[in-house]
């Protein structure tokens, strides 16, 4: 009988080797060298020797997972979360906060130095506590028909499967305390099979929840949710679709920064780490060295997290944002805080902002806080405005390094760099940079 080759029959034996970890990358993976290339090892820390199994072998790098540690780093700590290593939310709870910060700062300096062609030191790290910092969370909901049980939690690492969590130590205590009673409440709803997700937010005036439901809610379900919200003093919002938001009870949320009150919609973006946000805003104000005659442009301004503190100090401020709802919220917040020297505008920041009527006055200083995609479309237009100082707040060091090239080529100097420890225990790396031009 003839036999034909089938790729499915091929059996590959994964290689097990012993390596010494040299450093930690930004995502919390140990980095070793093997056969002349980088080997990324999950679960291992610098200084540790480990028996590892290679799970992916590429031309430029390889990946492995730890089978056995032969020694332990003094900076290895016991994770507080029982779901760590399964839940995809955190990647570095096994490393001390100091090690996490040093590793992220080193990678940030390496990337900026490589892209700018000069050595770029990290001047400071803005940080706060490593636990109970997250004031916003979105949890998936999934009803398991076989077990008749509602899952509520975050996604597994590299998977669409939910991790059914009972606690989350990086959440604000008020939100963490809601997890178990909220699951119990949702499990009793008639609509338990048709729930999408739930969002929890800790505002300065208390917690709120947004429930995404896929079908219209029965009156009995609404009553149960309202009882829950009153019992736990939670503002309740219902979302029958991605565009609609029904405020059932409670006040609209707000938070404070620089002694200003910023009202926001439950779906609006706000900085997750309140303490680091306060430090970040204060640092941006100090770096810009605002004078009473300054005219400042705030790009990607959102609802005014930087714009309104700037307006307290400058002659006038213009905030520009691509989302109309945030522009309106920024203008509202300016009015609530009695700031009359600030204006908000909607604009496509991929287009030439220098042609906008509000740009005719000229600006002495610029702040920008773009999304992960960066600000490639607006960088050349910033140089046309020729501000004396530019502060760039970044949530993606790769696009920050790319966009910095435009300012450096236009004669700006990179003066200061701060790493923002906005998301301890995760692979997120945020930073801010000051550029100046004589």
C-alpha positions as CSV (number, residue, x, y, z in Angstrom):
1,X,0.0,0.0,0.0
2,X,1.4,3.4,-1.0
3,X,1.9,5.9,1.8
4,X,1.9,9.6,1.2
5,X,3.6,12.4,3.2
6,X,1.3,14.4,5.4
7,X,2.4,17.6,7.2
8,X,0.0,16.7,10.0
9,X,2.1,13.6,10.8
10,X,5.3,15.5,11.4
11,X,6.3,15.5,15.0
12,X,8.7,18.1,16.3
13,X,10.5,17.9,19.6
14,X,10.8,21.1,21.5
15,X,14.3,21.9,22.6
16,X,15.0,22.3,26.3
17,X,18.1,24.3,27.3
18,X,19.6,26.1,30.3
19,X,20.1,29.9,30.0
20,X,21.0,32.8,32.2
21,X,18.6,35.8,32.0
22,X,20.3,39.1,31.3
23,X,17.5,41.6,31.5
24,X,13.7,42.1,31.5
25,X,12.0,43.5,28.5
26,X,9.1,46.0,28.6
27,X,6.5,43.2,28.5
28,X,8.0,41.4,31.5
29,X,9.8,38.7,29.6
30,X,13.3,37.7,30.6
31,X,15.9,38.2,27.8
32,X,18.8,35.8,27.3
33,X,21.2,35.1,24.4
34,X,21.1,31.7,22.6
35,X,22.9,30.9,19.3
36,X,23.7,34.5,18.7
37,X,20.2,35.9,19.0
38,X,17.8,37.2,21.6
39,X,15.8,34.5,23.5
40,X,12.6,35.9,25.2
41,X,11.7,33.8,28.2
42,X,8.4,34.1,30.0
43,X,8.4,33.8,33.7
44,X,12.2,34.5,34.3
45,X,13.9,37.5,35.8
46,X,17.4,39.0,35.3
47,X,20.2,37.0,37.1
48,X,18.1,33.8,37.2
49,X,19.3,30.6,35.6
50,X,16.5,28.5,34.1
51,X,15.7,25.4,32.2
52,X,13.5,26.6,29.4
53,X,11.6,25.1,26.5
54,X,11.9,26.8,23.2
55,X,8.4,27.3,21.8
56,X,9.2,29.6,18.8
57,X,12.4,29.9,16.8
58,X,12.7,32.7,14.3
59,X,15.7,33.9,12.3
60,X,16.2,37.0,14.5
61,X,14.9,35.8,17.8
62,X,13.4,32.9,19.7
63,X,10.8,32.5,22.5
64,X,10.7,30.1,25.4
65,X,8.8,29.3,28.5
66,X,10.3,28.5,31.9
67,X,10.3,24.9,32.9
68,X,12.4,25.1,36.1
69,X,14.3,27.9,37.9
70,X,17.8,26.9,39.1
71,X,18.0,30.0,41.3
72,X,15.8,33.0,42.2
73,X,16.3,36.7,41.8
74,X,16.1,38.8,45.0
75,X,13.7,41.0,43.0
76,X,11.2,38.1,42.5
77,X,8.1,38.7,44.5
78,X,4.9,36.6,45.1
79,X,2.0,37.8,42.9
80,X,-0.9,39.2,44.9
81,X,-3.5,38.1,42.3
82,X,-4.6,34.4,42.3
83,X,-5.4,34.8,38.6
84,X,-1.9,35.9,37.6
85,X,-0.2,33.9,34.8
86,X,-3.7,33.0,33.5
87,X,-5.4,36.4,33.2
88,X,-4.0,38.5,30.4
89,X,-4.3,41.8,32.3
90,X,-1.0,41.7,34.1
91,X,2.4,40.3,33.0
92,X,4.8,41.4,35.7
93,X,3.4,40.7,39.1
94,X,6.3,38.3,39.8
95,X,8.8,41.3,39.5
96,X,9.3,44.0,42.0
97,X,8.0,47.5,41.1
98,X,11.6,48.8,41.1
99,X,12.7,46.2,38.6
100,X,9.7,46.9,36.4
101,X,10.5,50.6,36.4
102,X,14.2,50.2,35.7
103,X,13.5,47.8,32.8
104,X,10.9,50.0,31.2
105,X,13.1,53.1,31.6
106,X,16.1,51.2,30.0
107,X,14.0,50.1,27.0
108,X,12.7,53.6,26.6
109,X,16.2,55.1,26.7
110,X,17.4,52.4,24.2
111,X,14.6,53.1,21.7
112,X,15.0,56.9,21.8
113,X,18.7,56.7,21.6
114,X,18.6,54.4,18.6
115,X,16.1,56.5,16.7
116,X,17.7,59.9,17.5
117,X,21.3,58.8,17.0
118,X,22.3,60.3,20.4
119,X,22.4,59.0,23.9
120,X,19.1,59.8,25.6
121,X,19.0,59.4,29.4
122,X,15.7,59.0,31.4
123,X,15.6,62.0,33.8
124,X,12.9,60.7,36.1
125,X,10.2,58.2,36.7
126,X,6.7,59.4,37.7
127,X,5.1,56.7,39.8
128,X,2.8,55.9,42.7
129,X,1.7,52.6,44.4
130,X,1.8,49.4,42.4
131,X,-1.6,48.2,43.7
132,X,-5.2,49.5,43.8
133,X,-4.5,52.2,41.2
134,X,-6.8,51.3,38.3
135,X,-10.0,53.4,38.3
136,X,-11.5,51.9,35.2
137,X,-12.1,48.4,34.0
138,X,-14.1,46.6,31.3
139,X,-15.1,43.1,32.1
140,X,-16.4,40.6,29.6
141,X,-19.5,38.5,30.4
142,X,-20.2,35.0,29.1
143,X,-23.0,32.6,30.2
144,X,-21.9,29.0,30.1
145,X,-25.0,27.0,29.3
146,X,-23.7,23.6,30.5
147,X,-22.7,24.8,34.0
148,X,-25.4,27.5,34.0
149,X,-22.9,29.9,35.3
150,X,-22.1,33.5,34.3
151,X,-18.4,34.2,33.7
152,X,-17.2,37.7,34.4
153,X,-13.6,38.8,33.9
154,X,-10.7,39.7,31.6
155,X,-9.4,37.8,28.6
156,X,-6.7,35.2,29.0
157,X,-3.3,36.0,27.6
158,X,-3.2,35.4,23.8
159,X,-6.8,34.0,23.9
160,X,-10.4,35.1,23.5
161,X,-11.4,33.0,26.6
162,X,-12.5,34.7,29.7
163,X,-10.8,34.3,33.1
164,X,-13.5,34.2,35.7
165,X,-12.1,36.5,38.3
166,X,-13.0,36.9,41.9
167,X,-10.7,39.8,42.7
168,X,-8.3,42.2,41.0
169,X,-5.8,43.8,43.3
170,X,-4.8,46.5,40.8
171,X,-8.4,47.9,40.8
172,X,-9.4,50.7,43.1
173,X,-10.7,49.1,46.3
174,X,-14.3,50.4,45.7
175,X,-14.4,48.6,42.3
176,X,-12.7,45.4,43.6
177,X,-15.4,45.2,46.3
178,X,-18.1,45.2,43.7
179,X,-16.9,42.2,41.7
180,X,-18.5,39.4,43.6
181,X,-21.9,41.1,44.4
182,X,-22.1,42.3,40.9
183,X,-21.6,38.9,39.4
184,X,-24.3,37.6,41.8
185,X,-26.8,40.3,40.7
186,X,-26.1,39.7,37.0
187,X,-26.5,36.0,37.4
188,X,-30.1,36.4,38.6
189,X,-31.2,38.4,35.6
190,X,-33.6,36.9,33.0
191,X,-31.2,38.4,30.4
192,X,-28.2,36.6,31.8
193,X,-27.6,34.8,28.5
194,X,-27.7,38.1,26.5
195,X,-25.2,40.4,28.3
196,X,-22.2,41.8,26.6
197,X,-19.9,43.4,29.1
198,X,-19.8,45.6,32.1
199,X,-17.7,48.7,32.7
200,X,-16.7,49.9,36.1
201,X,-15.4,53.4,36.8
202,X,-14.3,55.0,40.1
203,X,-15.1,58.7,39.7
204,X,-14.4,61.3,42.4
205,X,-18.1,61.4,43.3
206,X,-18.3,57.6,43.6
207,X,-18.4,54.4,41.5
208,X,-20.5,53.8,38.4
209,X,-21.3,50.8,36.2
210,X,-22.3,50.6,32.5
211,X,-24.0,47.4,31.5
212,X,-24.0,46.5,27.8
213,X,-27.1,44.3,27.2
214,X,-27.9,42.8,23.8
215,X,-31.7,42.6,24.2
216,X,-34.3,44.9,25.8
217,X,-34.3,44.4,29.6
218,X,-37.4,43.0,31.3
219,X,-38.9,45.3,33.9
220,X,-38.0,42.8,36.6
221,X,-34.3,42.9,35.5
222,X,-34.3,46.7,35.6
223,X,-35.6,46.6,39.2
224,X,-32.9,44.2,40.3
225,X,-30.2,46.4,38.8
226,X,-31.6,49.5,40.4
227,X,-31.8,47.8,43.8
228,X,-28.1,46.8,43.3
229,X,-27.1,50.3,42.5
230,X,-28.9,51.8,45.5
231,X,-27.6,49.1,47.9
232,X,-24.0,49.6,46.8
233,X,-24.3,53.3,46.0
234,X,-23.3,52.9,42.4
235,X,-24.5,55.1,39.5
236,X,-26.2,52.9,37.0
237,X,-26.0,53.3,33.2
238,X,-27.5,50.9,30.6
239,X,-26.1,50.5,27.1
240,X,-28.5,48.7,24.7
241,X,-26.0,49.4,21.8
242,X,-22.6,50.9,21.3
243,X,-24.0,54.4,20.7
244,X,-26.8,54.7,23.3
245,X,-26.2,55.3,27.0
246,X,-29.2,55.5,29.4
247,X,-28.6,57.1,32.8
248,X,-30.8,55.2,35.2
249,X,-29.7,56.8,38.5
250,X,-26.8,58.6,40.1
251,X,-24.9,61.7,39.0
252,X,-22.7,62.2,36.0
253,X,-19.2,61.4,37.0
254,X,-16.3,63.8,37.4
255,X,-12.7,63.9,38.6
256,X,-10.4,66.6,39.7
257,X,-7.0,67.6,38.4
258,X,-5.0,70.8,39.4
259,X,-8.0,71.8,41.6
260,X,-10.3,71.8,38.5
261,X,-13.4,69.7,38.1
262,X,-13.8,67.7,34.9
263,X,-17.2,66.1,34.2
264,X,-17.1,63.2,31.8
265,X,-19.4,60.6,30.2
266,X,-18.9,57.0,31.5
267,X,-17.6,56.1,28.0
268,X,-15.2,59.0,27.7
269,X,-11.5,58.3,27.9
270,X,-9.9,59.3,31.2
271,X,-6.4,58.4,32.5
272,X,-6.7,55.1,34.4
273,X,-4.1,56.0,37.1
274,X,-5.3,59.0,39.0
275,X,-2.2,59.6,41.1
276,X,0.2,59.4,38.1
277,X,-2.1,61.6,36.0
278,X,-1.9,64.3,38.7
279,X,1.9,64.1,38.6
280,X,2.0,64.0,34.8
281,X,-0.1,67.2,34.4
282,X,2.0,69.0,37.0
283,X,5.2,68.0,35.3
284,X,4.0,69.1,31.9
285,X,3.1,72.5,33.4
286,X,6.6,72.8,34.9
287,X,8.4,71.8,31.7
288,X,6.4,74.2,29.6
289,X,7.4,77.0,32.1
290,X,4.2,78.9,31.4
291,X,4.2,82.7,31.4
292,X,1.2,85.0,31.7
293,X,1.7,86.0,28.0
294,X,2.0,82.5,26.6
295,X,-0.4,81.3,23.8
296,X,-0.6,77.5,24.1
297,X,-1.9,74.9,21.7
298,X,-3.1,71.6,23.1
299,X,-3.5,68.9,20.4
300,X,-5.4,65.6,21.0
301,X,-6.8,67.5,24.0
302,X,-9.7,65.2,24.9
303,X,-12.0,66.9,27.3
304,X,-9.3,69.2,28.8
305,X,-7.1,67.1,31.1
306,X,-4.1,69.3,30.2
307,X,-6.0,72.2,28.5
308,X,-7.8,73.5,31.6
309,X,-4.7,73.5,33.9
310,X,-2.8,75.3,31.1
311,X,-5.5,77.9,30.9
312,X,-5.2,78.8,34.6
313,X,-1.7,80.1,33.8
314,X,-1.4,81.2,30.2
315,X,-2.8,84.2,28.3
316,X,-5.0,81.9,26.2
317,X,-5.2,78.2,25.2
318,X,-6.6,76.4,22.2
319,X,-7.5,72.7,22.6
320,X,-8.0,70.7,19.4
321,X,-9.5,67.2,19.3
322,X,-10.8,64.9,16.6
323,X,-13.8,63.6,18.6
324,X,-16.7,66.1,18.6
325,X,-18.2,64.8,21.8
326,X,-15.0,65.4,23.7
327,X,-14.7,68.9,22.2
328,X,-18.1,69.7,23.5
329,X,-17.3,68.2,26.9
330,X,-14.1,70.3,27.1
331,X,-16.0,73.5,26.4
332,X,-18.5,72.6,29.1
333,X,-15.7,71.9,31.6
334,X,-14.1,75.3,30.8
335,X,-17.4,77.0,31.6
336,X,-17.9,75.0,34.8
337,X,-14.5,76.1,36.0
338,X,-15.0,79.8,34.9
339,X,-12.1,79.7,32.4
340,X,-12.8,82.2,29.6
341,X,-9.3,82.3,28.0
342,X,-9.7,78.8,26.5
343,X,-11.4,77.6,23.3
344,X,-12.0,74.0,22.0
345,X,-12.1,73.1,18.3
346,X,-12.8,70.0,16.3
347,X,-10.3,69.2,13.6
348,X,-8.7,66.4,11.6
349,X,-5.2,66.4,12.9
350,X,-4.0,64.6,9.9
351,X,-4.5,67.9,7.9
352,X,-2.6,71.1,8.0
353,X,-3.6,72.8,11.3
354,X,-1.7,75.9,10.4
355,X,-4.5,76.8,7.9
356,X,-7.1,76.8,10.7
357,X,-8.5,80.2,11.7
358,X,-7.5,79.6,15.3
359,X,-3.9,79.1,14.3
360,X,-3.5,82.6,12.9
361,X,-2.7,84.1,16.4
362,X,0.5,81.9,16.6
363,X,1.5,79.8,19.6
364,X,4.5,80.1,21.9
365,X,4.2,76.5,23.2
366,X,2.6,73.3,22.2
367,X,1.5,70.2,24.1
368,X,0.3,67.0,22.4
369,X,-1.0,63.7,23.8
370,X,-1.9,61.4,20.9
371,X,-3.2,57.9,20.9
372,X,-0.9,54.9,20.2
373,X,-0.8,55.7,16.5
374,X,1.2,58.8,17.3
375,X,1.0,62.2,15.6
376,X,2.9,61.7,12.3
377,X,0.3,63.8,10.4
378,X,0.7,66.9,12.6
379,X,4.4,67.0,13.4
380,X,5.5,68.9,10.4
381,X,2.8,71.5,11.0
382,X,3.9,71.9,14.6
383,X,7.4,72.9,13.3
384,X,5.7,75.5,11.0
385,X,4.1,77.1,14.1
386,X,7.6,77.3,15.6
387,X,6.8,77.2,19.3
388,X,9.6,77.7,21.8
389,X,8.7,74.5,23.7
390,X,6.9,71.3,22.9
391,X,5.8,68.6,25.4
392,X,4.9,65.3,23.8
393,X,3.0,62.8,26.0
394,X,3.1,59.3,24.6
395,X,1.5,55.9,25.3
396,X,3.7,54.2,22.6
397,X,7.5,54.7,22.6
398,X,7.8,53.5,19.0
399,X,5.6,56.3,17.6
400,X,7.2,58.8,20.0
401,X,10.6,58.0,18.7
402,X,9.4,58.3,15.1
403,X,7.6,61.6,15.6
404,X,10.6,63.0,17.5
405,X,12.7,62.9,14.3
406,X,10.6,65.7,12.8
407,X,11.3,68.1,15.7
408,X,15.0,67.2,15.9
409,X,15.4,67.7,12.1
410,X,13.8,71.2,12.5
411,X,16.4,72.2,15.1
412,X,14.7,71.3,18.3
413,X,16.6,69.9,21.2
414,X,15.4,66.9,23.3
415,X,15.7,68.4,26.8
416,X,14.1,66.0,29.2
417,X,12.5,62.5,29.3
418,X,10.2,61.0,32.0
419,X,9.0,57.5,32.1
420,X,5.4,57.3,33.5
421,X,4.6,54.2,35.5
422,X,1.0,54.5,34.6
423,X,0.3,50.8,34.5
424,X,2.3,48.8,37.0
425,X,2.6,45.0,36.3
426,X,1.7,45.4,32.7
427,X,3.6,45.8,29.4
428,X,2.3,49.4,28.8
429,X,5.0,52.0,28.6
430,X,4.1,55.6,28.8
431,X,6.4,58.6,28.7
432,X,6.7,62.3,28.1
433,X,9.4,64.4,26.4
434,X,10.3,68.0,26.4
435,X,11.7,69.7,23.3
436,X,12.9,73.3,23.1
437,X,14.2,75.6,20.4
438,X,16.3,78.7,21.0
